[in-house]
């Protein structure tokens, strides 16, 4: 069975409670008992010494009577909860607060010895068999004329020591209970703020690992856990979008390959089985050749996009004249312009205008944009190509007077294989990859391209390039 993080915290909490109980029950209990016994012994010894120096000394010096000393000691014993004795060195009991002893009565403590405690302030036990239960006892000598006349003995039942110790232990148990409750609050906070969100995240990762990238979850938190959940959800959405794009891409590629292949197969089969007579073979072979050209163009475009999308694509950046490049690319469309009666108008900033970019890639950008402009422009119209400079950037504009792009389609035209409904009837040979290639080339240059279009009026594509420092030398 998998050990969960929450189970580990529960086990840790239980172990904390168990060890806390063991520590309080053994270590703290013994410490408290020893401390209470030591404090009680020291207090009793101080009382015994004080009595030995006052009432007991006065008694042996005949300054007070035996009855008077007994009354004083009984008052002290009653207040302190102890039993006080005055003993002769021989062990004869002279005064006891627990009983009245007449002067003629001889009461001895058998085997009494003041040195039996070994120099300790107090001793535990029955005090030479005088008690049936253990007592804490202290002895203080009564001195007169540099001679020990007797001893003051004070006895406190050990049951009272245990009672005091239990009161202190109750405080320790209460503190332990408070600690356990506080740690329980921490455990509850951990459950609500960490474990439950973490469980949601784990569940989501399991769903994503199984391929369900559309699984939705939320963690209502603004801390690191909420940030992790939001990041994970964003990542899943991106992956899901990439998967959808991949499926759409494969479907589009399959469709664009299937159509020319079907045409090629159909025409060749018809020629082989005689459906198309021999005298018409040349015509249909030309159609087959056009379809193969279309497949070649599509394949080359896909390879170009793949290379551009590869991370770390290297650009052969050089400083070149963008105006000269525009003139050169525009000249390649001379026959197309004549065939459609379209004028290619160049409005270029200066004779030479240098940019820093990959010349071959930018030529491809210009070719695709001009090709699109000519393809969708009506006969007798004008395609305008213009260069301008703003904020240390060179801007190139390609504007036509064609069919325009619907507003809802303008943000989609750079997607692969995307064709607007207006272009489908005119663009018979297009692959839908031209503008995607343009965008990827400019992205590789860390540049942007924008489109301004009005349906039925025309479209203008504007892209930026890095300005070259060679322009400053030309100005000088």
N, C-alpha and C positions, 0 to 999 in steps of 0.2 A: 504493500500500500504506500502511495506517495505521501511523504511527510510535507505538509503545507507549512508555510511561514506562520500562519495564524496558530496552528497546533503547537509550533515551537514556542510561540509567545505564551500560550496557555500553560504549557509545561513549565516554562520559565517562571510564570506567575505562581504556579503551585509549588515549585521548588523554593521560590522566595518565601512563600508562606510557611512551608515545612521547615526550612532552615531557620527562619525567624522564630518559629515556635521552639525548636530544639535549643537555639541559643538562649532565648529567654528562660526556658524551663531548666536549663543546666547552668550555663556560664553566668548569666545575669542573676539567676536565683542564688547560686553559691556566693557570688560577689556581694549581692545585697545582704544575704544572711551574715556573712563575715563582717561587713561594714556595720550593720546594726549591732551585732554582738560586741564589736570593738568599741563603738561609740558608747554603748550601754556600760561596758566595763570601765571605760575611762571616766564616765560621769559618776558611776558608783564609787570609784576610787577617790575622786575629788570630794564626794560627800563624806566618805568614811574618814578621810584625812581631816576635813573640816570638823567633823564631830569629835574625832580623837583630840584635836587641839582645843576644843571648847568644852562641851558638856562632859565628855569622858574625863578630861584632865581636871575639870572642876570637881567631878565626883571623887576621883582618887586623891585630890587635895582637900577633900572634905569642905569644899566651898559651897556645894549644893547637896541636898539629900538624895537618897536613892529614889525615892518616890518622885521628886521633882525632875530628876534626870530621866526617869522612865516616862513621865508625861511628855516631856519635850521630844524624846525619841519616838514615841508612839504617834505624835502629831506629824513628825517628819515622815515616818513610815507610811502613815495613812495617805499623805499627800503624794508620795513617790510610788506607792504600790509595792513597797519592799518590806523585808523583815530585817530589823536591826538588832544586833547582839553586842553586848560588852562581855569579853572573856578575860579570865586570868591567864597568865602564861601556861598554867597547868591544864587549861582546857575547861575550867569551871565556868559555868554560865552565870554571870552576875546580873545582867539585865537582858530581857527579851521583850520585844514589842508584841510578840505573839502570845505571851502568857505572863502571868504575875508570879514572880519568884520571891519568896520570903527570905530574909537574911539568914535564917537557920537552915534553909533547904539547900542541899548540895546537888547540883545538876552538872554532870560532866559530859563533855564531848569526847567519846572514846577515840583514842589514837590521834588526838589533835596534835598537829605540828604546823607551825607557821611557815616552815620552809618547804612544805610539800608542793607548793605551786611552782617551785623552781625559779623564782625571781620574776614571774609574770605578774601583771597587775591584777589579773582575775583568773579564776578557774571555773571549770564546768563540772557538774556532778552532784552527788548527794551530800557533799561536805562532810566527809568522814562518816557517812551513814546516818546523818541527822535528818535527812528528808527522804521521802518515798519517791519523789520525782526529781528530775535534774533541775538544778538551780545554777545561776551565774552568781558567783560569790567573790567578794573582795575582802582583803584584810588590811587594816591600817594600825600601826603600833601606837600605843598611848605612852608617851615619854614624860618622865618627871625626874628632875635632878640627874639628867643624863643616864636614866635607867628606864628600861621598858617595864611599865607597870601592868600592862594588859594590851588587849587588842579590840578594835571595833570591826565587827563583821557585818556586812550588808549582803543580803541575799535577794535575788530577783528570779522568780520562776522562769524557766526557759520557755514556757508557754506564752509568756508576755513578749519575749524576744521574737518568737515565731509570729505572734500577732502583728507586731510592728513590721517585721519583715514582709508579711503577707500584704500589709497596706502599701508598702513600697512596690511590691511585686504587682499589685493591682494597677498601679500607675504604669509599670512597664508593659503589662498586658494591654492596657488601654492605648498606649503609644503604638504598640505593635498593630493593634486593630486599626488605628488611624492610618498607619503606614499602608496596611493592606487595602483600606478603602481608597486612599489616594492613588495607590498603584492600580487599583481596579478602574479608577477614573481615567488614568493614563491608558489602560488597556481598552477602555471604551472609546477614547479619542482615537487610538490607533486603529480600532476596528472601523470607525466611521470615516476617518480622514485618510487612512492608508490602505487598510486591507480590502474594504469594499471597492474603492476605485481600482486598486490593483487587480482584484478579481475580475472586474469588468474589462480591464486592459488585457489580462491573460485570456479571457474568453474571446475577446476580439482578435488577438493574435492567433488563437487556435482556428478561428473562422477564416482569417486571411491565409493561414498556412494551408488550409484545406481548399483554398481557391475561391472562397466566397468574399470577393473584394467589395461587394456591395453591402456588407454587414454594417449596420449603423449602431453606434453607441455614443453615450455622452457622459462626461464626468463634470459635475457642477462644482468646480473648484478653480481658484485663480493661482494656486501654488504650482510647484514643480510637477505634481501628479496631474493636475489639469492640463498643464503645458504638454506633458508627455502624451496624454490622451488625445489632445488636439493635433499634435504632430503626427501621431500614429494614424488618426483618422484622415488627416490631409494626405499622408503617404499612401494610404489605401485608395483614396479617391484618385490620386495621380496614377497609381498603378492600374486601377479600374479603367480610367480614361485612356491610358496607354493601351490596355488590352482591347478596348472598344475601337480605338484608332487602328490598332493592328488588324483586327477583324475587318474593319471597313476598308483598310488599305489592301488586304488580301482579296476582298471581294471586288474592289475596283480594278486591281491588277488582273484578276482572273477575267473580269468582264472585258477589259481593254485588250487582253491577249486573245480571248475567245472569239471576238467579232472578226478580226482580220484572219485568224486561223480558219474559222468557219468559211469565210469567203474564199480563201485560198484553196481549201480542200474541195469546196463545192465546184469552183471553176475547173480545177484540175481533173476532178472526177468526171465532170461533164465533157471535157475534151477527150478523156480517155475512152469513155463509153460511146462517144459519137454524138451525144446530145448537142454539143457545140460543133458545127462543121469546121473542117480544116481551114477554110478561107477566113474564118473569124478568130482563129487561134491567136493571131498577133494582137488583136484588140484586147482579148481577155488576159493574155500573158502580160500586157502592159498594166492591167488592173492588178494582177497578182504581184507584179514588181512594185507597184505603188503601196500595196498592203505590206510587203516585206520592208519597204522603206519606213512605213509607219511603225512596224514592230522594232526595227533597228533604232528609230528615234526614241521610242518608249523605253527600250532597254538602256540606251545611253543616258537617258534622263534619270532612270532609277539608279544607275550606278553613280551618277553625279550627286544625287541626293544622299545616297548612302555614304559617299566619301565626305560630304559636307557635314553630315550628322555624326561622323566619327569624332570622338573627343580628341583634342590635341591636333586637329587638322592644321597643317603648316601652310601659311600663306607666303607666296614669293613677293613680299612687299618691295616696291620700288617707287621712285619719284618719276611720274610720267605726265605728259600733257593730256588732260582729259578732253580739251577742245579738239586736239588732233585725233584722239581716239573716237570721239563722236563723229567727226567727219569721215573717218575710215569706215566705221560700222554703218553709217548712213549711206555711204557709197555702195555698199553691198546690196542695198535694197533698191537700186536704181531701176532695174527692170520691173520689179513689182510695182513701184510707184508709177512708171510709165503705163503699165498694163491697166492699172486702176485709175489713172488720171489724178493721183494724189500728189500734192506738193509737200516736200519735206523742208520745213522752215527751221533754220538754225539761228538762234539768238544767243551768241556766245560772249562771255565776259572776256574781252581782250583777245589778242591774237593767240596767246598761249596762257594756259592756266594749269598749274601743276598740282597734283594730288599725290598722297602717299597711300598706295593700295596695291593689290595684286592685279596687274594689268589684264591678264588673261581672264580672270574671274569677272572683272568689271566689264570687259568686252561682252561676256556672256549675259550679264545683267542688261546692258544696253540692247543687245540683240533681241532678247526675249521681250523687253518692254516695247521696242519699236515694232517688232513682229506682231505683237498683240494689237498695237495701235493701228497698224495698217490693215490688219485682218478684220477689225470691227469698224473701220471708218468707211463712210459711203464714197462712191465715186465722185471725184472733183473736189474733195475736201482737203484740209490741210492738217498735217501733223507737225506740231511745234516742239522743238527740243531747245531748252534754255539752261544756261549755267549762271549761277549767282553766288555771291560770297556774303556770309553773315556769321559774326561771332567766331572767326577763325575756322569756319567750316565751309566747304564747297557743296552747293546744292545743285542737283541735276533734275530737271523737270521734263517729263515726256507727256504732252497733252494732245488729245485727239478730239474730233468732233463726231464721234461715233454714237453707238446705241446707248452708251452709259451703263451704269451698274445700279440695280435696285438697292435702296438703302439697307434693307435687311440682309443683302448678300455681301455688302462691302467688307464686313469683318470675317467673312468666310472664304474670300477669293484666294487667300494665300494657303489654304489647306490643300493637301494633295488630292488630285483628281477632281477637285471641285469645279463645276461649271454652272454658271447661272442659266436659268431657263431661257433668257434672251440670247445666250451665246450658243445654245445647243444646235440651233438650225444653221448657224453660220460657220461654226468651227467643226468641220467634218474631220479634219486631220489632227486636231489638237489632242494632247495627252492629259491636259489638266494639271501638268507638273511645272509649267514654265514659271508661274509666279511663286510657287513653293521654292524652286531653285533660286530665284531672285532673293527671296527673303533669307534663305539659309546662307547665301553668299554674303549678304550684308550683315547678318548676325555674326558671321565669322570675322568680319571687320569691326565688330562692335558699333555698327551703324544702324540706322533705322530707315524704313520706307513707309510713306503714307499715301493714301489715295483720296482724291476729291472727285466725286462723280455725281452727275445729275442725269437721271434717266431721260434719254432722248436728246440730250445736249452734248454729252461727251465725258471723258474721264481724264484726270491728270494724276500721274504717279510722280512723287518727289522723293528722292533719296539723298542721303548726305555722305560725304567722304572727308577724310582728314586732309586739311590743307598742308601743302608742302612748303618748307622754308625756301625753296628755290624761287618762289614768287617774290620774296624780298630782294633777292639778288637781281631779278629782272627789273624791279622798280628802281634800284640804284643805277 
